[in-house]
Amino acid sequence: SCAAGYSGTPPDECSADPCRAISNSNADGTDGNFYCVNGGDIGGTTGSCICTTCDSGYFGPSCQNVEHPVAGMTGLFDKISNGYAADNLGTSLVTFGDTITLEVAEYKCSEGSCASDEEMLSTHNLYGAVNCIDDGATCLLIGESTRRVATVSGTGDGSLSLRAITFQDGHGEEGGGIHIDHGASVELLLCVFANCTATSDAKGGGGIFVGATLQGSSLLIYGTGFLDNSAASGSGKDIYNDAGSVVVHGTCPSPYVTTSPAQGPPLDVFGTLNGPPYSFSNCNMHLCAPGNINPSRGPSVSDCTPCSPGTFSPTLGATTCSPCPPGRASTLSGAANETSCEVCQKGKYAPTEGSFSCSDCPEGKYLPKVGAKAEADCLLCEGGKYGSSTGLPECTFCPSIGFADGLGFISCKFCPTNMISDQARTSCSTQPGFYEDPILKQSLKVPKGVNETASGLTLNTLPLLPGYWRTNSN
């Protein structure tokens, strides 16, 4: 039969069953039975059970971890500073794996308890997370140019995640901002290292020092910036990797994975570094809704601006709007897709991208198609027609007493007195009862004895009625 927590046809077709909730706190999901410590609903299948919707303030696979809000230097120190070599230890240390959430503030030893005269915070085998409540790195751990900001000595059975924290004015022998050693596994997300100094003449790491004591430590970096850090040795002003693993990712962490970070100046690094060797920032930009953009990559909804007429933005989190293509235009502000770009109608054109209105063809021209992209698409009115206004889809025939004997007429010429235009409206001829006198260059009434019903008559072509004659054609 299949093992406990599995069903099917043994031995090759046994599949994991959905996890079941029980009250035994030792149930770890290996047989499909699982226990949620602090509320929550059971999910997953045998061997990969998990709790969801934990009680407020709890998280983790079995809702076992606690989130601790912290405000003030002493509160932070008491929760995480347990370094074995430190002068002072925190008085209310968190359970390993818990999360510290910092309020936006400046954290200084001059305003609270610290580990020693050389360092603000010192942890030993601590794992979990220390996060600023705001992803804009507005939680400032300030060494006041007298102390290293933090020492991380091992991370036990897990890793330590530091998110959206600014390490500022740190001052330490190896690593002014943070010293990572004893096989620690650390992840830096959306952090900033600013004006930190390594004082060692032999090694460095103004911002970060990754040591090799006991075993190599590892460091993953996402969306983290480095600014004006220094090292007395001249080695690794930003990062000094003694013998560990350091990886810089040129991508943003969740929930900003669709955002491209802004690449800053190259890092000053000693030792091996994998990934793009640059400072990165602006991952935490607010993801504006479609139809809006965040050109400054700011962190709040107030940084969003609607796409201007003639442009659109179909994606979440865009920094630029896309222009309407030539031949189309949009008067809408905040358009979310290209369908807002309406095709220019007959008589109009849009020659450039991003048009908010279509231009009219000039007088004397017309445009019989839609979606035109250039004024060159406008055609001259043909002979016999005129265009007295702009934006015409077609030209108008001249009236019976007018004509246009060329192209591009804005108005028709008038036929002389007693003359009318031909069917094509390109020239004039005499109307019935009149003939054209070649000498006088006038239209005269036909004399008695001439058929008056014909039009277009000249002196030479006067048609006589029966019983009449003429001496010659003149």
N, C-alpha and C positions, 0 to 999 in steps of 0.2 A: 504494500500500500504506500501511498505518498506520505511524506513526512508531515508532522503536525503543522497546520497552517497552509498546506498545499492540497490541491485536489486535481483529479484527472486520472489518466491511465499510467501506472508506473511501468518501467522506470523512467521513460523518456518524455512522457507527456504530462508531467505534473506541473501545474502553474500556481503561482502565489495567490492566496485568497485575500479578500479585503480584510484590513485590520479590525480587531474587535476591542472595545473598551472594557477593561475589568478594573476591580478595585485593589488589586495586588500591586503595591508600589514597586515591586521588583520586576514586573513585566516589561521586557525590553523590546518586544516585537519580533523576536527570532522565531516564535511559533505562531505569530499572528495576533497574540494578545499584547495589549499596550496600555500604559497608564499615563494619563495627563495629570501632572502634579497640581497645576493651578487652573482648573477649568479647561475649556477647549473641546473641540470636536475631533474625533479620530478620523484620520485619512490615510491614504497610502495602502500598500499591500505588504504581506509578510516579508520581513527583512528590511523594509523601508517605511516603517510606520512613522507618522508625524501627527502632531496636534495643531489644529488651526483654531482661530478665534479664541485665543487665550484670554483669561481674565485680565482686566485693565492693569497695566504695569508689568505684565509678564510676557515673555517670549521664549523662543527656543524650540527644539524638536518636541520636547515633552512639556512645554510651558514652565520650564524649571528656572529660567533666568529672569532676573529682575532689572528693571530700568530705574536708575537712581538719578533724580534731578539734583544738580549741584549749582550753588551760587557762592562765589567767594573762594579765596585762596585756601583758607583753612579747611573748608568743606571738601575741596578737591584733594588736598593733601591727606586728609583723614580717610578718604575712600580708597586711594590707590597706592600711596607711598609706603611700600613694605620692604624696601631694599635692605639686604642684610648688612651692608657696609655703611649705611646711613646713620647719622647721629640721632635722628628722630624717626618714629614710626607712626603711621596713621592710627587713629583710635577707633575707627568704625569701618574697617576694610571690607570691601565687597567680596562676595563669593566669586571665585574664578568663573569667567564666562559671562558675567553680568555686563550691563552697559551703563556707562556714565554719560549723562546728558548735561552739558555745560550751558548755563545762561550766557547771553552775550554780555561780556564784561572784560576788563583788564584784570589779570591774575598776577600779583606781584608778592614777593616775599616780604617786602616792606609793609604789606597790608594783611599778612597772615602767616601761618606756619609753613615751614619748608623743611626739606630733608637734612640739609647741612649748609655750611657756609659756601660750599662749592657747587651745590646743585639744588634746584627747586624741588624736583620730584625724582624718586628712585624706586623702581619696581623690580621684583624678583619672581620669576615664573608666573607673573600675572598675565592672564589672557582674557580676551573679551573685547570691549570697544569703549573708546572715549570719543564722544561726538559733540561738536558744537550744535546747538539747537538750530542755528542758521548756517546754511551751506556757503555763505559768503566769507568764511574764515574771519568772522568778527569776534571770535573768542581768542583773546590775545594772552599768551603766556609770555611774560616779559621778564627776562633775566636781569634787567637793569644794569647790564654790562659788568656784573660781578659774579654771576652763577650760570652754569649750564642749565638749560631748561629741563631736560629729562635724561635719565639713564634707564635703559631697558636691559636688564640682565636676565636673559632667558624668558621664554613664554610657556614653559611647562608643556602641557598636552595640547595646546592650541596656538593661536596667533593673536596678536594685539593689533587692533584696527584703530587708527587715529584719523579723525575726519574733521575737515574744515577748521583746523586750528592754526593760528599764526604763532610761530616760534620767533620771538623778536628779542634783539639785544642780548642773546645768549653768549656766555663767556666761559669756555672750558678748555682743558688741556687738549683732549682729543674729542672733537665734536662739541661745538659751541651751542648748537641747537639741540641735538639728541645724540647720545652714544648708545649704540646697539651692539650687544655682545652675548657671549655664553649660549650660542645657538638659538638666539631669539628669532622669531618669525614675525615681522612687522609689516603692516600695510598702511601706507600714507595716502589719504584720499582728500583732494581739494585743499591741501595745506599750503602754507606760505612760510618760507624761511627768510627772514629779513634782518640784515645787520648783525649776524651772529659771527663769533670769532673763535678760532682754535688757537690756543696759545703755545702749543708744543713746537719746539724748534725742529723736532725729528719727524713728526707725522702732521696730520692736519685735520681737515673736515670742519670748515667753518660752520656749515649747516648741519652735516650729518657725518658721523663716523661709524663704520660697520667693521667690527672687530673679528678676530679669529680665536679668541680665548676658548678653550675646550673644543669647540667645533665651530665651523663657519656659520654665521648668521645669514638670514635672508631678508631682503627688503623689496617690496613691490610698491611702485609709485604711480599714482594716477592724478592727472590734473593739478600738479603741485608746482608752485612758483618759487624761484630763488632770486633774491635781490640783495646786492651789496654785502655779501658774506666775504670773510677774509680768513687767511691762515698765516700764522707767523712764519711757518716753514715755507710758504709759497706753494704748498702741495695740497690740492683738493680744497679750494676755497669753498666750493659748494658741497662736494661729496668726497670722502676718503674711504675707499674700500680696501681694507687691509687684506682680507682673504675670504670674504663672504660672497654672497650672490646679490647683485643689485640689478633690478630690471625697471626701466622707465617705460611706461606705456604711453603711446601717443594718442590714446583714446580717453574718453571720459567714463567715470564709473556710473553705475545705476543711481538715479533714474535718468541720467543724461546721456545714455549710450548713443542716442541719435545725434548728439551735438558734437561738432568738431571743435576741439579746444584751440585756443589762440596760442600759437607757438611763439615763445619769447627768445631771448638770447641763448647762445650755447652755454652749457654747464662747464664749470671748471672742476674737473674730476681727476682723482688719482686712483689708479687701479682699474679693474675690469668693470665695465658697465654695459649691459645689454639693453637694446632698444634705442630710440632716438635720444641723443644727449642734449636735450633742450629743456628749458623751463617752460611750463605750460600753465595756462590760466583760462578763466572764463567758462569753465565747464558748467558752473551753476547758474547760467543764464536762465531767465524765466522762459519757458516754452510757450510762446504766444500761439493763440488759436489760428487756424487757417484764415487768411484774409488780413492777417496782421504780421508784423515783423519786429524783431528786436535787434536793431542795427548796432546798438551799443553793447549788446550781450549782457544787459543788466539783469539783476536777480529778482526783480519784482514785476508785477503786471503793469505798473505805471511806466515801465520801459518799453511797452508795446506801442506801436503806432500802426494805424491802418494803411494798407496799400493805397497809394494815390490813384486817381483816375488814370486809366491807361495801363494799369498794372494789376497783377493778381498774385496770390500766394496760396497754393493748394495744400501745403504741408504744415504740420505742427512743428513749431520751433524754428521757423525760417528767419534768416537774418537779412535777406534781400527779397524784393518782389520781382516777379517775372514780367517782362513787358508784353503787351498785346503785339502780335505779329503784324507786319505791314499788311494793309488791306482790311484791318480791323481796328476798332476803337471802343473804348468804354468810358462812360461818364461816372461809373460807380466808384465810391470810396470804400475800401475794405472788401474788395472782390476776392472770393476764395477759389475761383477756378476760371479756366480759359473761356468757358461758355459765356462769361460776362462780356467778353470782347465780341461785339457785334460786327457782322460783316458790313462793310461800306455798301450802301445801296447804289443803284444806278445813278449816274451823274456825279458821284463822289469817289474820293480815293484817300488812302492813308499811306504816305510814302515812307514813313519811318516806324520803328518799333516804339511802343509805348504811347501811341496817339490816344488822346482823350476825346477827339472828335474827328470826323472825316472832313476833308477839304472839298469845296465845290469846284467843279470844272468851271473855267472862266466863260464869260459871254462869248457867243459865237462858236461854242463847242458843246459837245454832248458825249455821254458815256453810256452805252447800252448794256453793259454787263455789271455784275456785282463783284465786290472784293478787289477792286482795282488798287494797285500799289504805287502808281506814279501819275503825274500830270500828263506824261507822254501817252497815257492810255486814253486821254480825252481826244475826241476826233473833231475835226472841223466840220461845221454844218455844210452839207452838200449844196450844189447849185439849186436854186429854187426854194431854199429853206433859210431860216434865220434862227438865231438864239439870242433873245433880248434879255435873258437873265442868267444867273449862274446856277450850277448844279442841275443841268437838264439831262434827263434820260434820253430825250430825243429832241430834234429840232422841229420847228413849225413851218408848214408850207406858207409861202407868200400868198396874200389875197389875190383876187382876180385882177386888181388894178396895180399889182406890184410884181416885182421880179428880183432875182438875185443871180447875177450872171457870173458868180465866182464862188469861192469857198470862204467859210468863216464869217458870213454876214451877221451883224448884230441886229440890223433892221433891213427891210426890203426897200429897194428903189421904187419910186412911183412911175407908172407908165405915163407918157404924155397924154394930153387931152384927146378924147375920142379914141383912145387905144386901150387894149386889154392885154394881159399877159397870156402866154401860150400855156398849154397843158402842163408843161414841165416847170413853168414859172421861172424860166431862165431868160426870156426876152419878151418884147411886146409887139403886138401887131394891131392893125386897125380893127375897130369893132364894126359890126354890120351897119351898112348905110354910109360908111366913110371909106376913104382911100388915102394912101400916103402920097403926098406930092413931093417928088424928088427935088424940086427946085426950091420950094418954100420950106421944105422940111417940116411940113405940118400935115395934120390929118384933116382932110376937107370932106364935106358932104358930097356924095356921088351926084352927078348931074341926072337930069331926067332921061329916061330910057335905059338906065342901068339897074340890074338886079340888086336890090338892097339887102338881100338876106345873107349874102356871103360875107365872111370876115377875112381880115388879113389882105385886103386888096391894095394894089398899087395902081398907078396910072396905066401901066402897061397891061394889067390883068383885069381891067374893068369888064365885067360880063354884061353884054348888051341884051336887052329884051328883044323878042321878035319884032321886026318892023323898023329897027333902028340900025344905023350904020355909022362908021367913023372914018374920017379921011386918012388917018394914020394912027400909029400906036402912041404918039406923043400928044 
